[in-house]
Amino acid sequence: MADIHSTAVIGAGAKIAETASIGPFCVVGDNVEIGEGVRLISHVVVDGLTSIGAETVVYPFASLGQRPQDLKYHGEPSRLEIGQRNQIREYVTMNPGTEGGGMLTKIGNDCLFMVGAHVAHDCRVDNHAILVNNATLAGHVTVGEYAVLGGLSAVHQFVRVGRHVMVGGMTGVENDVIPYATVTGNRAHLSGLNLVGLKRRGFSRDDIHELRNAYRLLFAPEGTMSERLEEVAIQFKTVAPVVEILDFIRADSSRAICQPKIENLS
């Protein structure tokens, strides 16, 4: 039987796993599903069509599944799905999807959301991502696995943040960020590759070397982006991380690709 504190308010239709723990003054809505080993520490609100995967821990004053902050939302039965083993710290907010975005906000596994982070409607956050204190995702943002968004950073709606990206603190991200990159600045610009992150994730020296060469060629001042893409595709066709970057750039998107300053091509 789940460990539910006497002061918690649990909706009649809520589905709570037997090994879950619901702490003092938590509020769980009628349509919420809470998985095995989930812990709501205290003062947590979970509402709407929200599911929380096994072993996720939610800290005080987090708000999950409340109505999206979108004036076009009119009560449609959209969902918030949170994966397994996530750490959701104090004052984090996550909203469900909307009709305009596929009706789903989805969080992967093993992510860390630090104090005050916000995930808006229709976002997708992949496994092992980290949102540092007060990092903010606007609607329809996608964040790749192992990406790190620094404190007080903000991502514009519909932006794609690739895998293994590092977003510097207090950075405003208005355009898509290619995988393996670092972006910084008041309005984000590419400032190189996320070399520290790549080494920590066990990428080989050869792959990192090839990525650096491809990066320089992709964002060289000579020629058009189309021409440079074609050249990189020919030279690095067997290098999987480079192919991933090319596929990312070529994918359909409503946002432009974030560019480096000329002096930041290393």
SULNORQUI-V788192 format. One record per pair of residues at least 12 apart in sequence whose C-alpha atoms are under 7 Angstrom apart, sorted by the first residue. I is the first residue (numbers start at 1). J is the second residue. Records with the same first field share a line. If there is no record, write none. Layout:
I->J, J
This chain:
1->18, 19
2->16, 17, 18, 19, 20, 21
3->20, 21, 22
4->21, 22, 23
5->22, 23, 24
7->24, 25
8->23, 24, 25, 26, 27
9->26, 27, 28
10->27, 28, 29
11->28, 29, 30
12->30
13->30, 31
14->29, 30, 31, 32, 33
15->32, 33, 34
16->33, 34, 35
17->34, 35, 36
18->36
19->36, 37
20->35, 36, 37, 38, 39
21->38, 39, 40
22->39, 40, 41
23->40, 41, 42
24->42, 43
25->42, 43
26->42, 43, 44, 45
27->44, 45, 46
28->45, 46, 47
29->46, 47, 48
31->48, 49, 50
32->47, 48, 49, 50, 51
33->50, 51, 52
34->51, 52, 53
35->52, 53, 54
36->54, 55
37->54, 55
38->54, 55, 56, 57
39->56, 57, 58
40->57, 58, 59
41->58, 59, 60
42->59, 60
43->60, 61
44->59, 60, 61, 62, 63
45->62, 63, 64
46->63, 64, 65
47->64, 65, 66
48->65, 66
49->65, 78, 79, 80
50->65, 79, 80, 81
51->80, 81, 82
52->81, 82, 83
53->82, 83, 84
54->84, 85
55->84, 85
56->84, 85, 86, 87
57->86, 87, 88
58->87, 88, 89
59->88, 89, 90
60->90, 91
61->90, 91
62->89, 90, 91, 92, 93
63->91, 92, 93, 94
64->93, 94, 95
65->80, 94, 95, 96
66->95
67->95, 96
68->95, 96, 121
73->98
76->99
78->96, 97, 98, 103, 104
79->96, 97, 103, 104, 105
80->95, 96, 97, 104, 105, 106
81->105, 106, 107
82->106, 107, 108
83->107, 108, 109
84->109, 110
85->109, 110
86->109, 110, 111, 112
87->111, 112, 113
88->112, 113, 114
89->113, 114, 115
90->115, 116
91->115, 116
92->115, 116, 117, 118
93->117, 118, 119
94->118, 119, 120
95->119, 120, 121
96->121, 122
97->121, 122
98->121, 122
101->122, 140
102->122
103->122
104->122
105->121, 122, 123, 124
106->123, 124, 125
107->124, 125, 126
108->125, 126, 127
109->127, 128
110->127, 128
111->127, 128, 129, 130
112->129, 130, 131
113->130, 131, 132
114->131, 132, 133
115->133, 134
116->133, 134
117->131, 132, 133, 134, 135, 136
118->135, 136, 137
119->136, 137, 138
120->137, 138, 139
121->139, 140
122->139, 140
123->139, 140, 141, 142
124->141, 142, 143
125->142, 143, 144
126->143, 144, 145
127->145, 146
128->145, 146
129->145, 146, 147, 148
130->147, 148, 149
131->148, 149, 150
132->149, 150, 151
133->151, 152
134->151, 152
135->149, 150, 151, 152, 153, 154
136->153, 154, 155
137->154, 155, 156
138->155, 156, 157
139->157, 158
140->157, 158
141->157, 158, 159, 160
142->159, 160, 161
143->160, 161, 162
144->161, 162, 163
145->163, 164
146->163, 164
147->163, 164, 165, 166
148->165, 166, 167
149->166, 167, 168
150->167, 168, 169, 170
151->169, 170
152->169, 170
153->169, 170, 171, 172
154->171, 172, 173
155->172, 173, 174
156->173, 174
158->254
159->174, 175, 176, 255
160->176, 177
161->176, 177, 178
162->177, 178, 179
163->179, 180
164->179, 180, 197
165->179, 180, 181, 182, 194
166->181, 182, 183, 194
167->182, 183, 184
168->183, 184
170->186
171->184, 185, 186, 187, 188
172->186, 187, 188
173->187, 188
174->188
175->255, 256, 257, 258
176->255, 256, 257, 258
177->257, 258
178->245, 248
179->245
180->193, 194
181->193, 194
182->194
189->258, 259, 260, 261
190->258, 259, 260
191->260, 264
192->264, 265, 266
211->242
212->266
214->232, 242
216->265, 266
217->232
218->232
